Amino acid sequence: MFASSSSSKSASPYPVRSAAVVNADIRALWGRAGGALSSAEQERYQRLLVEWAAAVRADVVEAA
């Protein structure tokens, strides 16, 4: 049980994609939405923002 709880901390809930790819998904989502997001689209947008932020952090760490 100890091993599974520690491994869940290091596992990312999102696949590793570049910030540019995630940004393209965000732009496409807003483009399809026509300026107003449905509840489901808002949830998707929030997940994409978290994924984008993680990708940006990874780029910064890699550059350092």
Secondary structure, 3 states (H helix, E strand, C coil): CHHHHHHHHHCCCCCCCCHHHHHHHHHHHHHHHCCCCCHHHHHHHHHHHHHHHHHHHHHHHHHC
